[in-house]
Amino acid sequence: MDLTRLAKAHIAALTPYEPGKPIDELERELGIPEAVKLASNENPLGPSPRAVAAMRDALNGVHRYPDGKSYHLRSALASRLGVAPEQLVFGSGSDEILELLAKTFLGEGDEVVFPWPSFAMYPIVTQGMGATPVAVPLDAAFEHDLEAMAKAVTPRTRLVMLCTPNNPTGASIGAAALDAFLDALPDDVIAVVDEAYFEYVQRPDRADALAWVARRPGTMVLRTFSKAYGLAGQRIGYGVADAELVGLVERARHPFNVNLLGEVAALAALDDTEHLERSVRCNTEGMAWLRRELGALGMEVAPSDANFVLVKSGEGVFQGLLERGVIVRPMAGFGLPDYIRITVGTESENRRLVDALRELRGDGGA
Ligand SMILES: *Cc1c(COP(=O)(O)O)cnc(C)c1O
């Protein structure tokens, strides 16, 4: 029996998302005892100790279903962001919100405009609904080509994705550019501004995507607890939008999509501003050090406003690093075979990486 023939053609044709290699897997495969993972933009300092304590306190209650409305987290976050509680939708990571948006708005013949290279889930959720991905190449500086993206919008366009800072390249969109783009975008196109790395942004003219939620009803801002908040394993992210847009997306949501410990952890993490500040500082310092060291090795490093850097390393470096117990992200799948993406780690992790790169170059770690 040909099972593939039974599947919907657009699902069977999908190229599955390729996650960063788990540390365990590398250790098993190569027998390397202490591998370092700088591949998935996780917070190297770990979760807030307050989030861990809150989860521990909640453990004995996991025989209950979670609160499907995430009441406590919703209230805290709404007041933090200055929006109404009904302007928030929670997901099992912001990945799930992307999927809910696709489920709500996309069908065959619909188009989704997004930058490329960018987050791999954009084409996946688009094709998953049988809709058509319209990938607009980044410009030569690895920044969104907003002019080309505006031109790519047609009467069939349902969603436009912006990713700022952009994963995997790192550049963010400035205030003036974002404002001009959203201002000119037709009203009947949903604009999704994916701000997964929002907390790390340092540029002085940082864009205020959230302000557009009030100004333009068809706008959704995506944020997550997976990156700076250090809760990737708990799977919790959210969307902020006009209440009507949230109401539509909510119809596509499973009632218990956010797990109980995830909600508890996110609520506690939100309160721990000290841990967040420490995490951002660790990133800023680590980033500066990495840029210097990689530059000294003669590698081109793209400007980044996030917690990772895109590096022109030459081909084969991903594999060489793996063999030395350092996991980074290969970029061949994005059409950039001689690049790798490196997540900024702790001081010692960053040093491991640079030592391994030096060894690969034959400098013997001198
Ligand atoms: C990591 C990431 C996300 C979402 O991650 P979740 O863990 O699903 O919240 C969304 N967008 C981009 C660009 C990311 O890098």
The ligand as a Tripos MOL2 file, in Angstrom:
@<TRIPOS>MOLECULE
LIG
   15    15     1     0     0
SMALL
NO_CHARGES

@<TRIPOS>ATOM
      1 C1         12.7770   30.2390   18.6010 C.3       1 LIG1
      2 C2         11.9170   30.9940   17.6750 C.ar      1 LIG1
      3 C3         10.5210   31.0050   17.7630 C.ar      1 LIG1
      4 C4          9.6580   30.2530   18.6910 C.3       1 LIG1
      5 O1         10.1000   29.3910   19.5350 O.3       1 LIG1
      6 P1          9.0710   28.6880   20.5180 P.3       1 LIG1
      7 O2          9.9770   27.8620   21.3380 O.co2     1 LIG1
      8 O3          8.1180   27.8840   19.6890 O.co2     1 LIG1
      9 O4          8.3620   29.7680   21.2680 O.co2     1 LIG1
     10 C5          9.7860   31.7810   16.9030 C.ar      1 LIG1
     11 N1         10.3940   32.5230   15.9770 N.ar      1 LIG1
     12 C6         11.7110   32.5460   15.8460 C.ar      1 LIG1
     13 C7         12.2990   33.4200   14.8200 C.3       1 LIG1
     14 C8         12.5240   31.7850   16.6760 C.ar      1 LIG1
     15 O5         13.8360   31.8100   16.5040 O.3       1 LIG1
@<TRIPOS>BOND
     1     1     2 1
     2     2     3 ar
     3     2    14 ar
     4     3     4 1
     5     3    10 ar
     6     4     5 1
     7     5     6 1
     8     6     7 2
     9     6     8 1
    10     6     9 1
    11    10    11 ar
    12    11    12 ar
    13    12    13 1
    14    12    14 ar
    15    14    15 1
@<TRIPOS>SUBSTRUCTURE
     1 LIG1         1 GROUP 0 **** ****
